[in-house]
Amino acid sequence: MYGTKELERLQQILFYRELDFPLEQIKQLLEEEPERMSILLQQEKLLLIRKKRIEAVIQTLKTSIASMEKGVIMDKADMFIGFESEEAWKEALSEQNEYLKQAYDVRPLDAGPIDVQSMNEQAGEAAAFMTDMKSALQEGIKHNDEKIRHLIHCHLDFMNEHGQSVSAADFAVQTRFFLSDDFHLRMLEDQQTGLAYYLNAAAESFVNQ
């Protein structure tokens, strides 16, 4: 049978695991033998911070769903409420980073410090661009229409103004990659059937204009 001390230690370990602390770090923290109350208070503080962030992310998700159901475009400033810390962005990027590392052995997208404000702005613009492209596809607008050219032009201008050197040719290469890569193809096609192919056709046309 476990004694009181063992059960208390197990409880503390489980709280740390809820916070995604690695086992090696948990072991080190427990070996320092801090007073139990101070551990519990710190764990409560960290879990409440996580709870608040998760609640914000869930609310953003609900707002996004409601916007789609109503057929309205969500305000860019509201799209990333909840992703307000470097840790939150790294967590959000973890699946894609792991895939890119395993499939292509490339450097993670979140390597080094993340400028959260800049990341939110870029993510908001990218989401708005893809929403506009999806709407154009649904409306039957041709991939080489002037409206589509304008959308791509503004999108590339924004990226270059925010530290990403992307030419029209680079963008076309990127959209070709999306077609050949299952992970990114699924991301686009889950938004709208044919979106990946429409985006590539638009990018190729933009290069040759």
C-alpha positions in Angstrom: 0.0 0.0 0.0 1.1 3.5 -0.7 1.7 5.8 2.2 0.6 9.5 2.4 3.9 10.8 1.2 4.0 8.5 -1.8 0.4 9.5 -2.8 1.2 13.2 -2.4 4.3 12.8 -4.6 2.3 10.9 -7.2 -0.3 13.7 -7.2 2.3 16.3 -7.7 3.8 14.3 -10.6 0.3 14.1 -12.3 -0.2 17.9 -11.9 3.2 18.5 -13.6 2.2 16.0 -16.4 -1.0 18.0 -17.0 1.3 21.0 -17.5 3.3 18.9 -20.1 6.5 19.0 -18.0 9.0 16.4 -19.2 9.6 13.6 -16.8 13.3 14.5 -16.4 12.3 18.1 -15.3 9.7 16.7 -12.9 12.3 14.5 -11.3 14.6 17.4 -10.9 11.9 19.6 -9.4 10.9 16.9 -6.9 14.5 16.2 -5.9 14.9 19.8 -4.8 12.2 18.9 -2.1 10.4 22.2 -1.9 7.6 22.6 0.5 4.4 20.9 -0.7 2.1 23.9 -0.4 4.4 26.0 -2.5 4.4 23.3 -5.3 0.6 23.1 -5.2 0.2 26.9 -5.4 2.6 27.2 -8.3 0.9 24.3 -10.1 -2.5 25.9 -9.5 -1.2 29.2 -11.0 0.2 27.5 -14.1 -3.0 25.5 -14.7 -5.2 28.5 -14.3 -3.1 30.4 -16.9 -3.4 27.4 -19.2 -7.2 27.2 -18.5 -7.6 30.9 -19.4 -5.7 30.5 -22.7 -7.6 27.3 -23.7 -10.9 29.0 -22.9 -9.9 31.9 -25.2 -8.8 29.5 -28.0 -12.2 27.6 -27.7 -14.1 30.9 -27.9 -12.1 31.9 -31.0 -12.9 28.5 -32.5 -16.6 28.9 -31.7 -16.6 32.4 -33.3 -14.8 31.0 -36.4 -17.5 28.3 -36.7 -20.3 30.8 -36.3 -18.8 33.1 -38.9 -18.5 30.2 -41.4 -22.1 29.1 -40.7 -23.3 32.7 -41.3 -21.1 33.1 -44.4 -19.3 36.1 -43.1 -15.6 36.9 -43.0 -14.2 36.9 -39.4 -12.3 40.0 -38.4 -8.6 39.4 -38.7 -8.0 40.9 -35.3 -10.2 38.2 -33.7 -8.8 35.2 -35.6 -5.9 34.5 -33.2 -7.2 35.5 -29.8 -5.8 32.9 -27.5 -2.5 32.5 -29.4 -1.0 35.4 -27.5 2.3 33.9 -26.3 5.4 32.4 -27.9 4.6 29.2 -26.1 1.1 29.1 -27.6 2.4 29.6 -31.1 5.1 26.9 -30.7 2.5 24.5 -29.5 0.2 25.4 -32.5 3.1 24.8 -34.9 4.3 21.6 -33.3 2.5 19.1 -35.6 3.6 20.8 -38.8 7.2 21.1 -37.5 7.3 17.4 -36.6 6.0 16.5 -40.1 8.5 18.7 -41.9 11.3 17.4 -39.8 10.4 13.7 -40.5 9.4 14.1 -44.1 12.0 16.6 -45.3 14.5 17.0 -42.5 14.0 20.8 -42.5 14.5 23.3 -39.7 11.4 23.8 -37.5 9.3 26.9 -38.3 9.5 28.0 -34.6 13.3 27.7 -34.3 14.5 30.7 -32.2 12.4 33.4 -30.6 8.9 34.1 -32.1 7.6 37.7 -32.5 4.1 37.0 -31.4 2.6 40.3 -32.7 4.2 39.8 -36.1 3.1 36.2 -36.2 -0.5 37.1 -35.4 -0.5 39.7 -38.1 0.9 37.4 -40.7 -1.4 34.5 -39.7 -4.4 36.9 -39.9 -3.4 38.1 -43.3 -2.8 34.6 -44.6 -6.1 33.4 -43.3 -7.9 36.3 -44.9 -6.1 35.6 -48.2 -7.1 32.0 -48.2 -10.7 32.9 -47.3 -10.9 35.3 -50.3 -9.4 32.6 -52.6 -11.9 30.0 -51.3 -14.8 32.5 -51.9 -13.6 33.2 -55.4 -13.5 29.5 -56.2 -17.0 29.0 -54.8 -18.2 31.9 -56.9 -16.7 30.5 -60.1 -14.3 33.3 -60.6 -11.5 32.3 -63.1 -8.1 31.7 -61.7 -6.6 34.4 -64.0 -9.3 37.0 -63.3 -8.0 40.5 -62.4 -9.6 40.2 -58.9 -7.4 37.1 -58.2 -4.3 38.8 -59.5 -5.0 41.7 -57.2 -5.4 39.3 -54.2 -2.1 37.6 -54.9 -0.3 41.0 -55.5 -1.5 42.3 -52.1 -0.6 39.0 -50.4 3.0 39.0 -51.8 3.4 42.7 -50.9 2.3 42.0 -47.3 4.8 39.1 -46.9 7.7 41.1 -48.3 6.8 44.0 -46.1 7.0 41.6 -43.1 10.4 40.2 -43.7 9.7 37.4 -46.1 11.4 37.8 -49.4 8.9 36.1 -51.7 8.7 36.6 -55.5 5.8 35.6 -57.8 8.0 32.7 -59.0 8.6 31.6 -55.4 4.9 31.7 -54.6 4.2 29.5 -57.7 6.9 27.0 -56.5 5.3 26.9 -53.1 1.8 26.2 -54.5 3.3 23.4 -56.6 4.8 21.9 -53.4 1.3 22.0 -51.8 0.0 19.8 -54.6 2.7 17.2 -54.2 2.7 17.1 -50.4 -0.1 15.2 -48.7 0.0 17.2 -45.4 -0.4 20.6 -47.1 -2.7 19.3 -49.8 -5.1 18.0 -47.2 -5.0 21.2 -45.2 -6.1 23.2 -48.3 -8.6 20.6 -49.6 -10.2 20.3 -46.2 -11.1 24.0 -46.5 -12.6 23.7 -50.0 -12.4 20.9 -52.6 -10.2 22.1 -55.4 -8.6 25.0 -53.5 -5.0 23.7 -53.7 -5.3 23.3 -57.5 -7.1 26.7 -57.9 -4.4 28.4 -55.9 -1.6 26.8 -58.0 -3.3 27.8 -61.3 -3.7 31.3 -60.0 -0.1 31.5 -58.9 1.2 30.1 -62.2 -1.0 32.6 -64.2 0.3 35.5 -62.0 3.9 34.6 -62.8 3.2 34.6 -66.6 1.1 37.8 -66.6 
